[in-house]
Amino acid sequence: MPRTLLARTFLLLAILVLLTTAAWLSLFRYMDAEPRARETAQLAASAVNLIRASLFAAAPEKRLGLFAEFSSREGIRLLPAEPEDQVEAMPDARFFALLQRELHQRLGDHTRIAASVDGVPGFWVSFRLDEADEEEYWLVLPRERAARSFARHWLTWGLLAVVLALAVAWLIASRISKPLKAMAQSAETVGRGQIPTPLPEDGGDELSRLARAFNAMAADLQRNERERSEVLAGISHDLRTPLTRLRLEAEMSLGDETTRQAVVSDIEQMESVISQFMDYARAESGETPVLTDLSGLLANIASRQASIGRPLVSDIAPLDDLLLRPKAIARAVTNLLDNAAKYGAGEISLRLLAAPGEIHIEVGDCGPGIPESEIDRLKRPFTRLEAARTNATGTGLGLAIVDRIARLHDGQLDLLPNPGGGLLVRLTLPIRR
């Protein structure tokens, strides 16, 4: 079966049309057989009766001329029947059975019909000049008189009807599948965190109700997203103000350096947690894609990483400008580098590679890596691998943020083993210009 609803619906309607047409043609052939057999038998019986009347009425010396006239003008031949004649019967079909029955009723039970005699094809009908006469003759009519075929105009009209029915079937199928296809595209847009164009609320009652319900759902999701962002922004603002006061009070009032550093460290960790929550909330925000110099963006990130003393080896290939969300990409790459610095060990690598139709941003470390069975789980929010990365102090949102940003760009996030040991995180994005 085809994969699309349009093709499946059209295929089913086309099969229905073809089966209906075939049934109609079969019924027509069946109903047409008896009147055609009656008409053909009437023609053959009339020719036999004409021959009989002509033979009885004509003078003996003029009968040969009469036979020649029948043969030249009407294509009718008259031959005597011989016992050694090799007779080929008519095909075993309902039409010829009806024809035989009609000829028996008109010419008598001794009447035979044949498709050929002694290898000569035609419409052969046997008869006797008189019922009491034992001598039998063959009347040879043109084969076309016993042929049964549809008239050409019937076939032409039937073909036009099939073509018209298939065109209407395609129209019906497309009118059903087109709004559903548009709704599927809008659902994919909602799944990427974007605002879809409202669906047209026309068509049949069922489709219009479905479109209205989908538009209402998309509007509710948009409103909920906006309210969630406002709430998170308010919480972030309200929490950061007292945290800043606590930092100042700790710096000014605590005399013990160790205690002061511990308090400041706790405050910084709380601010980091708040920042990660805000990043996770902003991962699907309405940032508009713009043409971005991705190579330059990654080079700036690598420069900032070097300025804070983080060992980083970068291999950034020059690329043309791509249609991206630069803030989201910068947030994703920074999270990957922070994870590599926090959980990995040794040197960190940042690479930008071009592939057919897509680009790869790879961040590698030399840490303990991630078991293959845990890869999918670690992409979920608030999930950490404590056994493999024991110094984890974050919220478990880093990879979840990157995964959401990847899906926002119709890309994907892969966690792979690093060929040199450790973890290789690959962010794959489609090339769009």
N, C-alpha and C positions, 0 to 999 in steps of 0.2 A: 504494500500500500504506500502511496506517496506520503511524505511527512507533513505537508502543509494542509490546513483545513480547506483552503480554496481548491487544491488539486483533488483532495478526497471527496469533497462535496460534488465537484464537477464530474469526477469519475463515476460516482454513484448515480447521478442524474443522467449521465451519458449512457450508462448501462441500462437504466430504466427506459430511456428513449429508444435505444436500439432494440431491446427486447420487445417493447411495445410495437415498434415498427415491424419487427420480424413476425410477431404474432398476427398483426394485421394483414401482412402479405400472405401468411399461411392460410388465414381464414378466407382471404379473397380468392386464393387459388382453389381452396376447397369449394367455396360457394360458386366459383366461376366454372368448375369442371362440368357440372350437369347441363347448364344451358349451352355451353360450347359443344358438348358431345351431341346434344339434341340437334343443334344447328348443323354440325358436320354430317350427322346421319341423315338429316333432311336433304342436304345437298347431294349426298351419295345416292340416296333413294330416288331423288328427282332425276339424277343422271341415268340411273338404271331404267327407270320408267320411260325416260325419253328415248333411250336406246331401244327398248322393247317396242315402243310405239313406232319408232322410225323403221325398225326392221320389218314389222308387220305391215306397215303402210307402203314402204318403198318397193318398187319393182325389183326383182332379183338382179337384173343387169345394172341397176344403179346403186346397189348396196356398197360396192367397193368405193365408189365415189363419195358416198355418204360417210363411210369410215374415215376416208382421207380428210373430209371436211371437218369432222369432229376432232381429229388429231391436230390439224393445222390451226384451227380457230380456238378450240377449247382445251387442247392438250390432253384429250381423252383418247385412250387406245382400247381396243377390244380384241382379246385373244382367247382362243379355246383353251379350256382347262384340260391338262393331261394327267393321268394317274402318276406319272413319274416326275411331276413338278416338285422341285425342292422349294418348300415354302418356309419362309422365316416369319414367325409370328410377331405381332406388335409387342412393344415392351409391356411388362407386367405392371401396369399402373391403373389407378382408379379411373382416369379419363378414358382409356381404351376399353376398360371393362364396361363402362357406361355406353361407349360408342357401339360396342358389340351388341349390347342389350337393345339399344334403339334400332339397330339395323335388323335384328331378329324380328322385332315387332313390325317393321315396315316391309321387309323383303322375305321373311320366312326363316325358320330355324336352320335351314341348310346354308344360310349365308355365312361366308367366312371373310375375314379381313387379314391382310398380311402386309408386312413391311417391305418384303422383296420376294420375288419368285424367280428361281433360276439365276440368282445373283443380280437381278435388275431391281433397283430400289424404286419405290413409289407407294401410292396408297391403292392397294389392290383389294377389290371387292368382287366376290364371286356371286353369280346369279344364274337363274334359269329363265329361259324364255317363257316357259309355262311350268306351273307347279307339277304337272304330270310328266314333264319332260326330264329325262335323266341326263341329258347333255348339259354341261356346265360351262360357263364362260367367265373370263376374268375381265373386269372393267378396271383399267389402270388410270387413276387420277393423279394429278401432281401431288407430290408429298406434302407441299405446303398446306393442302386442304385438311390434312390430318394432324398438322403440327399445332401444338398448343403453346403459346408464348404470350407474355404480357405485352400489351401495347406500349409503344415507346413513351407516349405521353404519360401513362400511369407511372412508369419508372422515373420519368423526369420530375413529376409532381411529388412522388415519394421521396426522391433525393432532396428536393427543395424543402420538404417538410422536415426531414431529418436535420438538415443544416440549420433551419430556423429554430428547431427545438433545441439543438446543441448551443446555439447562440443565446437563447433565452436561459438555458441551464447555466451557462457561464456567467450571465448577468446576475442570476439569482445567487450563485455561489459567491461571486465577488461582493455583492451587497451584504452578504452574511459575514464574510471573512474580513472585509476591509475595516469595519469599526473594531473588530476584535484584535486585528493586527495593530491598529493605532493604540488600543488600550494596553496591549502587551508592551509596546514601545514606551508608553507613559509610565507603566509600572516599573520598567527597567530604569527610567529616569528617576523615579521616586526612590528605587533601591540604591541609586548612586548618591542620594542625598540632594538631588537637584529639584528645581520646581518645574513640573511639566506644564506644557501648554494645555489649557482646559479643552476637554474633548467636546466635539459638537453633540448637542443633546437632541438630535433629530433621528429620523428613522422609525422603526417599529416601536411599539410600546415597551417591549422587553429590553431592546437595545438602548432606548432613550432613558429608561429607568436605571439601567446599569451604568450608563455614562454619567447621569446625575449623581448616582451614589459614589462613583469613582471620583468625580470632581469634588464632591463634598469631603470625601476621605482625604484627598490630596490637600485641600484647604485646611482641614483639621490638623493634619501632620505638619503643615507649614506653620500654622499658629502655635502648635505645641513646641515645635523646634525654636521658634522665636521666643516663646515664653521661657523655655528651658535655658536658652542662652542668656536671657535677661536675668533669670534667677541666679545662674552660675556667676555671671559677671557681678551681680550684687553681693553674693556670698564672698567672692574673691576680694572685692573691695573692702567689705566689712571686716574680713579676717586679716587682711594685710595691714590695715591701720593699727590694730592692737599689737600685731606682731612687730611692727616697726617700733612702737613704744616700748615693748618688752626688750627689744635689742638695745635701745638707748639706755633703758634702766639698768640692764645687765652690764653694759659698758661702764656706766657711771657709778653704780652702787656696789657692785660686787668687787671686793678687794682681792679675793683669791683668783689668781690667773687661771688655774685649772678649772675651777668652778665656772668662771666667766666663759671660758672657751667651750665648756660642755653645754652651757645654756645657749650660747650663740649657735653652736652646732645643731642643737635641737630646733632652734628657731629656723635656721636655714633649711633643715630637712622638712619642716612643716611648710615653708614657702615653696620648696621643690615639689612637695605633694600637691599643693594648690595649683602650681603651674602645670603639672601633668594633668590634673583634672580639667583645667581650662584648655589645654591642648587637645585632650580627648573630645571635649565638647565642641571645639572649633574645627575638628577634623573634617566635618561634613558641612561646614558653613558655606555661605554663598559667595566665596571668592570666585571672581570671573577669570576664566582662562585667558591668558595673553601670550603673545609671542615672547619667548624667554630664551636668553643665552644661557643654556644649561651648563655649558663648559665654564663660563665665567662665574655662574652661581656656585658651582662646586669648588672652583678655585678660591673664591672668597671664603667659603666654609673651611677649606683646608688651611688657608692663611690664618683664620681665627683660631683654629685648633693648634697651630704651631705657636701662636702668640701666648697661649696659656700653658705652654710647655708640654703638650701632648705629642708623643712620637707618632708621626703619620707619614706613610709613603703613599703618594698620590700618582695615579696614571690616568690623566683626563684627556680623552681624545677630543679634538676640536669638532664641533657639530654646528650645523645651521640652526637658526632659531626654531624652537618648537613651541607648540601651543600647550602651555602648562599653567598650573597654579603655583607661582614661584614661592609664595609663603608656605604653602602646604608641603612642597617638595623640600624646602630648606628645613622645615620642622621635622620631616621624616628622616632626612639624612643626618641631621644633628642628633636625633634620638638614637639612630643606629650607631653613630660614633660614641655617644655617651654610654650605650650598652656595652660596646666593645671595650671601652676604657674601664668600665665598672666591673664587668664579669670576665673579660678576657685577660690575657697576659702577653707581655712583650709588645712587639710592633703591630700597629694597626695599618691596614691598607684601605685606600679609597680608589676605585677604578670606575671609569665611564667608558663603556664599549658600545659600538653600533652593530646591530644585527639586521637581517632583512626584515623591514617593517616594524622594528622595535629597537629600544635601547635598553642597556643593562647598567644599573648602578649597583656596584658590589662593594660591600664593606666586610673585610676579613680580620679575624683576630687569631691569636695562638692559644686560646683558652681550652678548657676541657670539652667544649662542643655541647651538642644537644642530642640525646638519643632520638632515633627516627620515630619511635612510638610516641614521643612527646611533642612533635612539631606542631600538629594541628591544635593541640590543647593550648600551647603557649601563645597562639595568635588570639586567644580569647582574652577579654579584659580581666584584670585583677588576678592574673595567673603568673606564678613564678616557679622556677625549677630550683628549689632550695638545695637539693642533694648535689647538683652539679655546680651551682654557683652560690657558694655559702655566704659570700659577703653581700647578698642582695638586701638592699634597704629601701627599694622603691615601692611603687604601688602595683607593679605588674601591668602598667598601661602602655609601656614603650612600644612593644611589637604590635599591640592592638591599634595604636594610633597609626603606625606605618601601614598596617594592613588596610585600614579604612581609607587612608590617602591613596594607596595603590588601587583599590577598587573604585575610588572616586575618579581615577584617570583611566578606568577600564584596563588596569594592569593587574599584576599579581605579586605577592611576596613569597619568596622561597627561602627556606632555611636549609643550607647544604653543608656537607663536610668540606672544610678547607683542605685543598691538596697538601698544604704544608703542615696540617694539624690545626685543630681549632674549628671555628665556625665561619662559614661564608654566607652572608645574607645578601640575596640578590633581589633588587627591586626592578621589575620589568614593566616598562611603559610603552604603549604604542606610539609610533611616530605620527604626529599630526601637525600639519603646517597650514 
